[in-house]
Amino acid sequence: MYSKITGTGSYLPEKVMTNKDLEKIVDTTDEWIFERTGIKKRHVVTDEKTSELAVEAAKLALEMAGKTAEDLDLIIVATTTSDLIFPSTACLVQERLDNHGAAAFDVQAVCTGFVYALATADKFIKSGTHKCALVIGAETISRLLDWNDRGTCVLFGDGAGAVILEASEEPGILSTHLHADGKYKDLLKVDSPDMSSSEYERVKQGEVYLTMKGNEVFRMAVNTLGRIVDETLEANNMQKSDVDWLVPHQANIRIINATAKKLKVSTDHVVITVHEHGNTSAASIPLALDVAVRDGRIKRGETLLLEGFGGGFTWGSALIKF
């Protein structure tokens, strides 16, 4: 028994913030941002919640797969920005989709969250206990940003991406590889809010926000993603030339290019959306995947390598026969 992706979907908030918009609120320039990150714009929420973005992406994935919410027996949402402390965002998505009874829970591995969630759903399906899973990466990470910190606020955006994963006799997800090392926890983090007050209110007041030591994170990301590429290919007895598409976490164009170079993949075979979306954390990989599926670049039968790196540090990959 295998698990296979049968549908993809994505959703972005309507509000767009360009680099020119950021010039008006923080000491930066369009040229500076684009040269160092490859980002031109990002979508940010106004009053939308993470679960709302997730539901819209899920609907499109269900439609492509030819499934209804009633067909789902597993819902996993990867997110760092859940609507509530509890219930999980997955349960809120379940309610909005009018599904009753499927297992539903969240996974929190920050930017690697979607790969973690996909690997978890894959194990459920391969065990034979579940047959149809909805796996979502969704974030409203703009709510965790210090808009006075030009080193972080220019990097991130909001959005959601989703896939439908079904039991299949044909190979789909060939392997997944997950890792973490909490030793690096202070290099990229958001401190816990005071539980006596609203999390979002404290974020707005600048008391709780994302902090990052950019140079250290960059070096770790490049080195770690290079190793995960080797690990994934070795586990499957594959050569680098066997990979048709690299679908990386969209953090920074320089990290993406370094990983592509390690894999010896032309950028023509790397899905890049960072210029349009920025870093949408757990949403970035499924967002990029959906874009490339819907515009016809990624075709059935091709081999995809998904890889991510995020706070924790966490990192992981998934090799997929699409």
MILUMKE-66191 format. One record per residue (C-alpha): residue number from 1; z, x, y. Coordinates in nm, 3 decimals, padded with zeros to 5 digits. Each point is the difference from the previous one (the first is absolute). Layout:
<sites>
SITE  NUM  Z  X  Y
...
</sites>
This chain:
<sites>
SITE  1  00.000  00.000  00.000
SITE  2  -00.092  00.121  00.346
SITE  3  00.048  -00.132  00.352
SITE  4  -00.303  -00.037  00.225
SITE  5  -00.047  -00.076  00.369
SITE  6  -00.198  -00.323  00.027
SITE  7  00.041  -00.077  00.369
SITE  8  00.089  00.167  00.329
SITE  9  00.096  -00.134  00.341
SITE  10  00.133  00.119  00.335
SITE  11  00.119  -00.134  00.332
SITE  12  00.062  00.147  00.345
SITE  13  00.187  -00.146  00.298
SITE  14  -00.224  -00.117  00.284
SITE  15  00.150  00.225  00.266
SITE  16  -00.176  00.336  00.028
SITE  17  00.154  00.299  00.176
SITE  18  -00.242  00.280  00.086
SITE  19  00.083  00.356  00.095
SITE  20  -00.091  -00.094  00.356
SITE  21  00.267  -00.271  -00.012
SITE  22  00.254  00.259  -00.113
SITE  23  -00.089  00.221  00.297
SITE  24  00.157  -00.268  00.220
SITE  25  00.339  00.004  -00.170
SITE  26  00.056  00.355  -00.124
SITE  27  -00.101  00.352  00.106
SITE  28  -00.310  00.048  -00.214
SITE  29  -00.380  -00.021  00.010
SITE  30  -00.269  -00.151  -00.217
SITE  31  -00.142  00.348  -00.060
SITE  32  00.337  00.145  -00.102
SITE  33  00.069  -00.278  -00.252
SITE  34  -00.348  -00.001  -00.153
SITE  35  -00.025  00.379  -00.029
SITE  36  00.332  00.031  -00.184
SITE  37  -00.001  -00.318  -00.209
SITE  38  -00.348  -00.154  -00.013
SITE  39  00.143  -00.330  00.126
SITE  40  -00.183  -00.204  00.264
SITE  41  00.185  -00.332  -00.022
SITE  42  00.253  -00.197  -00.203
SITE  43  00.097  -00.366  -00.047
SITE  44  00.354  -00.105  00.090
SITE  45  00.189  -00.323  -00.050
SITE  46  00.125  -00.223  00.279
SITE  47  00.220  -00.257  -00.171
SITE  48  -00.151  00.018  -00.353
SITE  49  00.229  00.095  -00.286
SITE  50  -00.081  00.231  -00.289
SITE  51  -00.011  -00.290  -00.247
SITE  52  -00.262  -00.180  00.211
SITE  53  -00.233  00.301  -00.008
SITE  54  00.061  00.036  -00.373
SITE  55  -00.087  -00.363  -00.073
SITE  56  -00.333  00.020  00.182
SITE  57  -00.099  00.314  -00.193
SITE  58  00.112  -00.165  -00.324
SITE  59  -00.216  -00.309  00.059
SITE  60  -00.312  00.213  00.036
SITE  61  00.083  00.201  -00.313
SITE  62  00.056  -00.319  -00.200
SITE  63  -00.329  -00.141  00.125
SITE  64  -00.196  00.310  -00.105
SITE  65  00.165  -00.002  -00.343
SITE  66  -00.071  -00.370  -00.048
SITE  67  00.370  -00.071  -00.049
SITE  68  00.254  -00.238  00.149
SITE  69  00.364  00.066  00.079
SITE  70  00.095  -00.199  -00.309
SITE  71  -00.164  00.269  -00.215
SITE  72  00.241  00.268  00.121
SITE  73  00.291  00.101  -00.220
SITE  74  00.101  00.308  00.203
SITE  75  00.017  00.068  00.375
SITE  76  00.092  00.345  00.134
SITE  77  00.004  00.084  00.371
SITE  78  00.023  00.359  00.118
SITE  79  00.156  00.005  00.346
SITE  80  00.245  00.184  00.222
SITE  81  00.012  -00.283  00.254
SITE  82  00.116  -00.306  -00.189
SITE  83  00.051  -00.323  00.194
SITE  84  00.362  -00.026  -00.115
SITE  85  00.261  00.218  -00.166
SITE  86  -00.034  -00.253  -00.281
SITE  87  -00.169  -00.196  -00.151
SITE  88  -00.282  00.245  -00.068
SITE  89  -00.329  -00.024  00.182
SITE  90  -00.157  -00.067  -00.341
SITE  91  00.206  -00.319  -00.029
SITE  92  -00.109  -00.109  00.348
SITE  93  -00.363  00.065  -00.093
SITE  94  00.051  -00.197  -00.321
SITE  95  00.128  -00.300  00.194
SITE  96  -00.290  00.008  00.246
SITE  97  -00.251  00.019  -00.287
SITE  98  00.172  -00.293  -00.175
SITE  99  00.062  00.196  -00.318
SITE  100  00.308  -00.093  -00.201
SITE  101  00.143  00.213  -00.278
SITE  102  -00.181  00.333  00.018
SITE  103  00.214  00.312  00.014
SITE  104  00.010  00.117  00.363
SITE  105  00.155  00.310  00.154
SITE  106  -00.053  00.273  00.261
SITE  107  -00.057  00.373  -00.043
SITE  108  00.104  00.241  00.276
SITE  109  -00.164  00.343  -00.015
SITE  110  -00.135  -00.001  00.356
SITE  111  -00.358  00.133  00.019
SITE  112  -00.019  00.048  -00.378
SITE  113  00.129  -00.353  -00.051
SITE  114  -00.328  -00.157  -00.110
SITE  115  -00.058  00.264  -00.267
SITE  116  00.356  -00.054  -00.125
SITE  117  -00.053  -00.378  -00.007
SITE  118  -00.337  00.033  -00.173
SITE  119  00.149  00.230  -00.264
SITE  120  00.284  -00.248  -00.059
SITE  121  -00.236  -00.296  -00.041
SITE  122  -00.220  00.206  -00.233
SITE  123  00.298  00.067  -00.229
SITE  124  00.093  -00.369  -00.006
SITE  125  -00.352  -00.098  -00.102
SITE  126  -00.044  00.279  -00.256
SITE  127  00.329  -00.102  -00.162
SITE  128  -00.153  -00.340  -00.072
SITE  129  00.266  -00.198  00.185
SITE  130  -00.220  -00.092  00.300
SITE  131  -00.368  -00.075  00.045
SITE  132  -00.076  -00.051  00.371
SITE  133  00.172  00.190  00.281
SITE  134  -00.028  -00.010  00.377
SITE  135  00.074  00.343  00.150
SITE  136  00.028  00.027  00.377
SITE  137  00.065  00.274  00.253
SITE  138  00.106  -00.150  00.335
SITE  139  00.166  00.142  00.310
SITE  140  00.097  -00.084  00.356
SITE  141  00.103  00.356  00.065
SITE  142  -00.067  -00.027  00.374
SITE  143  00.343  -00.167  00.019
SITE  144  00.161  00.328  -00.106
SITE  145  -00.168  00.218  00.262
SITE  146  00.148  00.163  00.307
SITE  147  -00.276  -00.069  00.251
SITE  148  00.125  00.289  00.213
SITE  149  -00.058  00.253  -00.279
SITE  150  -00.363  00.110  00.021
SITE  151  00.032  00.195  -00.324
SITE  152  00.049  -00.316  -00.208
SITE  153  -00.106  -00.312  00.190
SITE  154  -00.366  00.108  00.005
SITE  155  -00.018  00.029  -00.379
SITE  156  00.087  -00.339  -00.143
SITE  157  -00.140  -00.351  -00.026
SITE  158  00.065  -00.326  -00.183
SITE  159  -00.191  -00.177  -00.275
SITE  160  -00.010  -00.107  -00.364
SITE  161  -00.215  00.062  -00.307
SITE  162  00.015  -00.164  -00.341
SITE  163  -00.149  00.018  -00.348
SITE  164  -00.001  -00.231  -00.300
SITE  165  00.073  00.189  -00.321
SITE  166  -00.087  -00.171  -00.329
SITE  167  00.038  00.078  -00.368
SITE  168  -00.329  00.128  -00.140
SITE  169  -00.143  00.151  -00.315
SITE  170  -00.205  00.234  00.219
SITE  171  00.157  00.307  00.163
SITE  172  00.108  -00.056  00.360
SITE  173  00.300  00.199  00.115
SITE  174  -00.035  00.320  -00.201
SITE  175  00.325  00.164  00.108
SITE  176  00.264  00.002  00.273
SITE  177  00.220  00.288  00.111
SITE  178  00.315  -00.046  00.210
SITE  179  00.238  00.254  00.152
SITE  180  00.274  00.030  00.263
SITE  181  00.236  00.258  00.144
SITE  182  00.285  -00.126  00.218
SITE  183  00.074  00.353  00.116
SITE  184  -00.247  -00.059  00.284
SITE  185  00.154  -00.327  00.118
SITE  186  00.064  00.119  00.356
SITE  187  -00.359  00.099  00.074
SITE  188  -00.125  -00.360  00.020
SITE  189  00.243  -00.289  00.024
SITE  190  00.130  -00.312  00.169
SITE  191  00.378  -00.020  00.025
SITE  192  00.169  -00.315  -00.127
SITE  193  00.065  -00.263  00.267
SITE  194  00.344  -00.134  00.082
SITE  195  00.032  -00.303  -00.227
SITE  196  00.209  -00.181  00.263
SITE  197  -00.307  -00.058  00.216
SITE  198  -00.363  -00.097  -00.047
SITE  199  -00.208  00.286  -00.137
SITE  200  -00.297  -00.085  00.219
SITE  201  00.216  -00.030  00.312
SITE  202  00.142  00.346  -00.062
SITE  203  -00.350  00.134  -00.052
SITE  204  -00.110  -00.150  00.331
SITE  205  00.296  00.165  00.169
SITE  206  -00.112  00.339  -00.132
SITE  207  00.310  00.041  -00.215
SITE  208  -00.182  00.005  -00.335
SITE  209  -00.340  00.159  -00.033
SITE  210  -00.216  00.231  -00.205
SITE  211  00.050  00.374  00.045
SITE  212  -00.221  00.271  -00.144
SITE  213  -00.025  00.378  -00.002
SITE  214  -00.376  00.000  00.009
SITE  215  -00.089  00.360  -00.083
SITE  216  00.227  00.012  -00.305
SITE  217  -00.127  -00.336  -00.126
SITE  218  -00.361  00.112  00.042
SITE  219  00.050  00.319  -00.202
SITE  220  00.183  -00.181  -00.278
SITE  221  -00.261  -00.277  -00.017
SITE  222  -00.296  00.237  -00.033
SITE  223  00.164  00.214  -00.269
SITE  224  00.141  -00.293  -00.196
SITE  225  -00.320  -00.206  -00.001
SITE  226  -00.192  00.302  -00.124
SITE  227  00.235  00.025  -00.298
SITE  228  -00.018  -00.371  -00.083
SITE  229  -00.380  00.023  -00.013
SITE  230  00.023  00.277  -00.262
SITE  231  00.266  -00.187  -00.197
SITE  232  -00.202  -00.322  -00.010
SITE  233  -00.324  00.161  -00.111
SITE  234  00.171  00.216  -00.263
SITE  235  00.177  -00.304  -00.148
SITE  236  -00.336  -00.171  -00.047
SITE  237  -00.199  00.306  -00.111
SITE  238  -00.231  -00.052  00.295
SITE  239  -00.179  00.230  00.239
SITE  240  -00.001  -00.043  00.376
SITE  241  -00.365  -00.100  -00.021
SITE  242  00.098  -00.302  -00.215
SITE  243  00.161  -00.170  00.300
SITE  244  -00.238  -00.223  00.195
SITE  245  00.234  -00.098  00.283
SITE  246  00.318  00.136  00.153
SITE  247  00.205  -00.281  00.157
SITE  248  00.285  00.183  00.175
SITE  249  00.296  -00.110  00.204
SITE  250  -00.128  -00.021  00.358
SITE  251  00.256  00.214  00.180
SITE  252  -00.201  00.264  00.181
SITE  253  -00.363  00.108  -00.021
SITE  254  00.100  00.364  -00.046
SITE  255  00.212  -00.085  -00.306
SITE  256  -00.285  -00.212  -00.140
SITE  257  -00.254  00.279  00.053
SITE  258  00.229  00.257  -00.160
SITE  259  00.043  -00.218  -00.310
SITE  260  -00.375  -00.063  -00.021
SITE  261  -00.060  00.375  00.018
SITE  262  00.248  00.055  -00.282
SITE  263  -00.186  -00.256  -00.209
SITE  264  -00.337  00.145  00.111
SITE  265  -00.109  -00.350  00.100
SITE  266  -00.243  -00.049  00.288
SITE  267  00.143  -00.215  00.277
SITE  268  -00.287  -00.239  -00.083
SITE  269  00.205  -00.088  -00.309
SITE  270  00.335  -00.031  00.176
SITE  271  00.102  -00.341  00.133
SITE  272  00.121  00.060  00.356
SITE  273  00.143  -00.277  00.216
SITE  274  00.264  00.193  00.194
SITE  275  -00.217  -00.010  00.315
SITE  276  00.006  -00.382  -00.007
SITE  277  00.349  -00.075  -00.135
SITE  278  00.224  00.302  00.057
SITE  279  00.272  00.057  -00.257
SITE  280  00.100  -00.340  -00.140
SITE  281  00.242  00.154  -00.250
SITE  282  00.005  -00.197  -00.330
SITE  283  -00.296  -00.209  00.117
SITE  284  -00.237  00.290  00.064
SITE  285  -00.135  00.061  -00.353
SITE  286  -00.069  -00.366  -00.090
SITE  287  -00.145  -00.057  00.347
SITE  288  -00.241  00.291  -00.043
SITE  289  -00.084  -00.111  -00.354
SITE  290  -00.086  -00.354  00.113
SITE  291  -00.217  00.123  00.287
SITE  292  -00.205  00.219  -00.234
SITE  293  -00.030  -00.268  -00.267
SITE  294  -00.115  -00.267  00.245
SITE  295  -00.254  00.221  00.178
SITE  296  -00.154  00.093  -00.335
SITE  297  00.086  00.368  -00.013
SITE  298  00.229  -00.031  -00.302
SITE  299  -00.177  -00.154  -00.298
SITE  300  00.107  -00.119  -00.343
SITE  301  00.021  00.277  -00.259
SITE  302  00.080  00.275  00.250
SITE  303  00.305  00.226  -00.028
SITE  304  00.248  -00.008  00.287
SITE  305  00.289  00.231  00.081
SITE  306  00.270  -00.161  00.215
SITE  307  00.272  00.229  00.138
SITE  308  00.285  -00.028  00.246
SITE  309  00.287  00.192  00.157
SITE  310  00.291  -00.145  00.193
SITE  311  00.360  00.017  00.113
SITE  312  00.252  00.088  -00.266
SITE  313  -00.202  00.205  -00.060
SITE  314  -00.194  -00.211  -00.246
SITE  315  -00.348  00.072  -00.131
SITE  316  -00.226  -00.141  -00.265
SITE  317  -00.349  -00.072  -00.127
SITE  318  -00.199  -00.249  -00.205
SITE  319  -00.326  00.072  -00.181
SITE  320  -00.203  -00.317  -00.035
SITE  321  -00.320  -00.108  -00.168
SITE  322  -00.106  -00.273  00.241
</sites>
